[in-house]
Amino acid sequence: MFNVQAWGSAALAAAFLFASPAGGRAETGAVKIGLQYGLVYLPIVVAAEEKLFEKNAKALGLPGLEVALSRISGSTGMNDALLSGSIEAGALGSAGALIAWDKTRGKQQIKSIAGLSVVTYTLFTNRQNVSALKDFTPNDKIAVPAFNSPQAILLRVAAERDLGGQDKANALMTALPHPDATAALLAGEAIGGYFATPPFSQIIERDPRMRKVLVSGSLFGGQEATAATLAATQQFVDANPKVAEALLRGLADACALIRADPKKAAEIYLKSEAVQLSAADVEKITTDGSIVYQIEPQGMMTYTKYMYQQGLLKKEPQKWQDLFFPMIGDRSGS
């Protein structure tokens, strides 16, 4: 099994360099990837376990690449690690990746190497008299993980569309961690709604009392959006173009493996994280359409529009390619 651990300074100091055949430029032989918890980041775990990064580096003429994973919780910690150079690449939720892009424009310039997954967010209610957002009362609080989370962003968009203003969403929202929100919704007392993500969506759906109110795809023109990406700084990619390409290709291979062999992917995931899910649970989540693993970005410009309108971004990019390094090529994006 591939051990997920942070490298110490001694290990970093020992990282070697090898020469790229394209022009003789020296590229790093050691890469540390910051990894957050959750199934949305599964391609990174699979690529590391199956040595897919190393395989693609070798195919690009860079034998001997060593890749390690370091667990980092939250976008703030991940951005700090990227900017300090303690990691070379980091997993970010799409909202976090967009904020990082905006804040580092013209400086360190954090961009995404590849997408990781497309996720469905579902607003559930335990109130039998609620069938639409307009039916929630001020006492029927809706749980989101944070007020700048994708769920909060999307709830404001829905309120603007259905209620005539995003302020009405702000009045309804309460911040709760996913496990606490799931427990509270199932208990049926403290909150009336919860904007959930897998695997919590699947847990809630098992209870026949729970009802769906809203699915995020309706806010993206019927198509869900990329939920997470692998990001890096411009300096790292400029200095290590073939290594960055190996990371991109490794993730593409990992996404293909997850689709082709979800049972194996589930086993890899359960070895990497201590979660209260069975292998059958994980396999179902990776195949029921609530998470789709792909490197191709999707819905990013809609995300940026919403975040810009809500004041979470100071600048709105002109095209999705502004947010990604050119190695993603002309793969479908939006």
N, C-alpha and C positions, 0 to 999 in steps of 0.2 A: 504493500500500500504506500501511496505517496504521502509523506508526512507534511502537514500544514504547520509551518512554524516560522517565526521571524528569524532572520539571520542576524548575528551579532556583528560588531565592528570588525572582529578578526576575520570572519567569513567574507565580509565585503572587501576587506583589504586583500584577501587572497584571490578575489575574482580576477580571472585572467582575460587577456584580449586575444583575438585572432584576426587575421587579415581577410578582408572581403575581396574576392577575386575581381569585383567590379571596381577597378581603379586603385586597388591596393589599400583602400581605406580600412583602418582598424575598427572593428566593431566589438562590442562587449561580448564576453562569453558567459556572463551570468546575469540573469534577470530575476528580480523579485516582483511578484504581482500581489497587490493588495486585494484581499477578497472579503466581501461582506457576507453575512449569513442569509440563506434563503435559496429557494429553488430557482429564482430568476437568474442566479449566477451559475447555474449548473454547468454550462459549457466550459467554464474555466476549470472547474473541478475535474470534469471528464478529460479534458485535454491534458491536464497535469498528470492524472493517474495513468493515462494511456500513453504518455510520452509523445503526444502529438505535436507539441511545440518543437521538441528536439528533432522529431522525424522530419518536419518541414524545414527546419534550419539546415539539417544535413542535405536535404534535396536542393537547397539554395546555395550549397557550397560552404556552409558554416558548420562544420562538425564540432561536437563538444559543447554545445550550448547547454547550460544548466539553468533550470527554472525552479524557483521556490515560491511557495505561497505564504502570505502573512495575513492573518486575520486582523481586520480593522473595522470597527463598528462606526457607521455613520459617514455622511458625505464630508463633514468638516474635517474629521480625522484623516479621511482619504486624501482630501485636497492638501492638507498640511504635509502629509507624507510624500505626495507627488512633488510639491514645491520644494521640499527640503532635500529631495533626492534619496530618501530612505527606501523608496520603492521606485521602480522604473515605469510601471503601469498599474492602474487601479480600477476596480469595478465601482461604477456609480449608477444610481438610479438616473433615469433620463432627466428629471428635474434638476438633480444635483449636477449632472454633466453640463446642462445648459447654463446653470448659474456659474459653474467653474469656467466655462468658455467665455461668458460675459465679463467676469471679474478679471480674467487674465489676458484679455485682448490687448495686443500690442506689447505684451511683456513676456511672461513665461509661456503663454498661449497653450492652455490645455484644450485638446480636442479628443475626439473619439477615434479609436482604431477600427472598431467594429461594434455592431449591435450584438446583444446576447439573447434577448427574448422579447416577445410581444405578449402582453398580459391583458386579460379581461378583469376589470374592476366592476364589482357588482354591489349596488346599494340594496341591502335587505332591511325588512322591517318585521317587528313582532306584533304590530298593531293591525288588527283585523279590519279597521276602518280606514287604513291607508293603502291606496293603490297608485298614488302619484305623489310627486314632490309637494304639490300644493296642499295635500291632505295633512302634512305634518303640522302640529301645533307648536308653540314656543316651549311647551313642556316635553315634547317628543324629541329630545336631543339626538343628533346623529353623530356617531363616533367616527373620527378619522385619526390616523396615527400622529399627525402633526399639522399645524395650520399652514405649513408650506409644502405639505406632501402632495403627490399627484391626486390623491382622493380629494383633498381640500380644494386644489385648483379646479378639478372637474366639477365638484359640487357647486362652486361659485359660477361656473359656466352654465350649469343646469339651472341654477336659480335665476341667472340673467335671462335665460331663454324662457323659462316656465313661470317665473314669479315676478319678472320685471326688474330685477336688481340683485347684484351679488351680495349686498349687505344682508339680505334675508338669509342667505346661506351662512354668513358669519354668525348670525344670531342663533342658528340652529346647531352649529358645530361644537363639539367638545373633543378634546384630545385624550385618547386612550391608546395604550399599546395594543397590538393585535390580539394577543391572548386574553387580555382583560376585556376588550370590546366584545370578543366572541362570547366569553362567559356571561357578560352583562346582558347581551342581546338574548341569549338562550334562557337566562333567568327571567327575562320579561318585565323588569321593573325600572332600573336606573335609566336606560336609554330606550328610544323607540326605533332607532336605525343604526346601521353600521355599514360603511363603505368598505367592503372586504376584498381581499386578494387571496389567491391560492396559498397555502392549503386551507385557510380558514373559510373560504367560500364553500369548499366541499364539506367541511364539518357542519356548517350552518344548514346546508341543503339537506342534510340527513333528517332534520327536524321538520315534520310536516306543518308545524305552526308558522314557520318562517316563509316570507313572501318576497319575491323580487320586485323592486320598484324601478330600478334604473340600471342599465348596463352601459359601460363606458363607450362602447362602439357607437352608440347613438350620438355621441358628442364628437366623434371623429369621422362623420359621414358614413357610418356603417362599417368602418374598418378600424380595428384596434391599433394601438400605437406601440412602438418600441418602449419597453419599460426599463431597460438597463443596457449599459454599454461598457466597453473596456476603453479607458482613457489614458493619455500620456501627454507629456509636454512636447512642444515643438523641438526643443533642444535634443531630447532623447531620440525622437524619430529622425531628425536631420542627421544625427551622428550614427544612427544604427538603422538604416532603411531596410536592410535585409532581415535583421532581427525582428523589426516591426512587422514585416511581411510574413515572417514565420509565425508570429503571434496571430495575425489575421487568418492565415491558412489553417493553423491549429484549431482555432475556434470554429471555422467552417467545417472541418473534419469532425469536431466534437458534436456539433449540431446534427450532422448527418448520422453519427453513431446513435445519438439519443433517439432520433426518429426511427432508425432501423432496428435498434435493440433496446427498447425502453426498460426491459427487465434488467439488463446489465447496467444501464444508466442509473436505475433506482438503487441497485446494490452499491454502486460507487458513491452515490450521494449519502446513503445511510452510514457508510464507513467514514465519511468526512464530517458529519454533523450529528450531534446528539439531539434527535427530535423524536417526539412521540407519534411516529408514523410507521406503519408497516411497509414492507417492500411492495405489497399489493396497492396500498394507498398511494405511494409515490408513483408507481407505474401508471395508475389511473389518472393522476393529475397531469402527468407528462403526455397523456394520449387523449384526454377529453376535450382538448381545444382551448382550455382556459389559459394555458401557457404554450406558445409556439416558439420553438428555438430556431433562430435564424440570425445571420450576421447582417442581413440587408436591413437598413434603417427604414422605418415606416411611421408615418404620422408626426415626424419631428417638427415640421413647419407649423402644424396645427398647435402642437405643444408650445412652441415659441410664441405664437400669436397670443395664446391665452395668457402665458406668463408675462408677456410684455404689457398686455392690457391690465393685468393685476399688479403691475409695478414690481414684479420679481426680476425683470430684466431691464437694463438701461438701454440696450440696443437690440434691435430685432434683426437677425441675419436675413440676407437676401435669398438664400437658397440652402437646402439641407447640406450641400457639399461644404458650406462654410464651417459646419460643425464637425466634419470628419476629415481625417488625413486622406490625401489623394489615392492612397493604395486601395481604398474601398472601390475605386474605379467607377464604372457606370452602372453598378448593381442598382436594382430598383430601389428608389427611396422617395420620400415625400416629406 
